[in-house]
Amino acid sequence: MRRPASKRDYNRRVFRAVAPRYGVVTRLLSFGMDAWWKRALVTRLPRDAGDAPRALDLACGTGDLSLLLARRFPAGQVEGLDLSPAMLARARRRRGAGSIRFRLGDLGRLPYPAESFRLVTGGYALRNAPDLRQCLREVFRVLAPGGTAAFLDFNRSPVRWLGRVQVRLLSAWGGLWGRLLHGNPEVYAYIAETLALFPDRARFEALLRELGFRRVRSRLPPGGFVSLTFAGKP
């Protein structure tokens, strides 16, 4: 999981396996809060994005955030990018997805010219990036000046022992649903494993600033187990 090539191959295998039940599992693992968190992320996008921005949804999966973006900006152009053909196939079949362009691609090599998008979003995307720094460099590259990147992901406590407890609880909860839905408790082990390797909120914000982002801010929804992070390009 620490080497980009290994993590990329792992992601392909895992998301091919979980695609049929991905929507159900995200609701179960989030205690039903997943849809609220995603709506909160899109609702809090800046109003100065305009009425018809071009928006990119990274690791779009089955298209939840992509659809929310299309509803908020009906005159805009929304693109969803994902590494998994199985996830993209499900996204394309969803009601309202006809106006969205879904594309197969890698977070470390975004297939777009520089300064292509006013908005870039990612729901549970960055934890799965084979190389986090490279992914964020690519986000910065394709984001237009004045544009905004917005990310939703699990929030790991900066207190070491509490962070370990969070990872263990998530591992146990994911293992339960892996056993019930797939007969294999390891299917959703990737969630806890990627959280254990992901920087805590303060370090993530510092990394964004180091890579050139400005107006970096985070919001913790009730419970504090996820964070909504926003960052602008000067």
HELIX and SHEET records of a PDB file:
HELIX    1   1 PRO A    4  VAL A   18  1                                  15    
HELIX    2   2 ALA A   19  ARG A   21  5                                   3    
HELIX    3   3 TYR A   22  LEU A   29  1                                   8    
HELIX    4   4 ASP A   34  THR A   43  1                                  10    
HELIX    5   5 ARG A   47  ALA A   49  5                                   3    
HELIX    6   6 ASP A   64  ARG A   72  1                                   9    
HELIX    7   7 PRO A   85  ARG A   92  1                                   8    
HELIX    8   8 ALA A   97  SER A   99  5                                   3    
HELIX    9   9 LEU A  126  ASN A  128  5                                   3    
HELIX   10  10 LEU A  132  VAL A  142  1                                  11    
HELIX   11  11 ARG A  160  HIS A  182  1                                  23    
HELIX   12  12 ALA A  189  LEU A  197  1                                   9    
HELIX   13  13 ARG A  201  GLU A  210  1                                  10    
SHEET    1   A 7 ARG A 101  LEU A 104  0                                        
SHEET    2   A 7 GLN A  77  ASP A  82  1                                        
SHEET    3   A 7 ARG A  54  LEU A  58  1                                        
SHEET    4   A 7 PHE A 117  GLY A 123  1                                        
SHEET    5   A 7 LEU A 143  PHE A 154  1                                        
SHEET    6   A 7 VAL A 226  GLY A 232 -1                                        
SHEET    7   A 7 ARG A 214  ARG A 219 -1                                        
END                                                                             
